[in-house]
């Protein structure tokens, strides 16, 4: 069990609190700080919170965290916790963008046909 004075535990607890916050610039800044943490657990939870709250302004910070851990993943992110959460968020964002583009075509009267 971690103590209350453990900085990783405090960060994880704060991120748990942020899951219920309203999206704002301050929220993005706070999550951005957690994405810079050397702790894979903290970065993983920060990415998860960003995904849940749909904080899109953090994409450059997420890519930076991804690159940082991928530089030596077996040593820096043994369980792939941070890398997995960052990739999940990026995949979700890409899927959302594609769905938005498809909806825009449909709204503009474009005929959509499946080629499969």
Residue pairs with C-beta under 8 A, 6 or more apart in sequence:
2 8
2 9
3 9
4 10
8 39
8 41
8 42
11 34
11 37
11 39
11 42
11 45
12 41
12 42
12 45
14 30
14 34
15 31
15 34
15 42
15 45
15 46
15 49
16 45
18 27
18 30
18 31
18 49
18 53
19 49
19 52
19 53
21 27
21 53
23 53
23 54
23 55
27 53
27 55
28 55
28 57
28 58
31 46
31 49
31 50
31 55
31 58
32 58
32 61
34 42
34 43
34 45
34 46
35 43
35 46
35 47
35 50
35 58
35 61
35 62
35 64
35 65
36 61
36 64
36 65
37 43
37 46
40 69
40 76
40 77
40 78
40 79
40 81
40 82
41 81
41 82
43 65
43 69
43 81
43 82
43 85
43 86
44 81
44 82
44 84
44 85
44 86
45 85
47 62
47 65
47 82
47 85
47 86
47 88
47 89
48 85
48 88
48 89
49 55
50 58
50 62
50 89
51 85
51 88
51 89
51 92
56 93
59 90
59 93
62 86
62 89
62 90
63 86
63 90
65 82
65 86
66 82
66 83
66 86
66 87
66 90
68 76
69 76
69 77
69 82
69 83
69 86
70 83
73 80
73 83
77 83
102 112
105 112
106 112
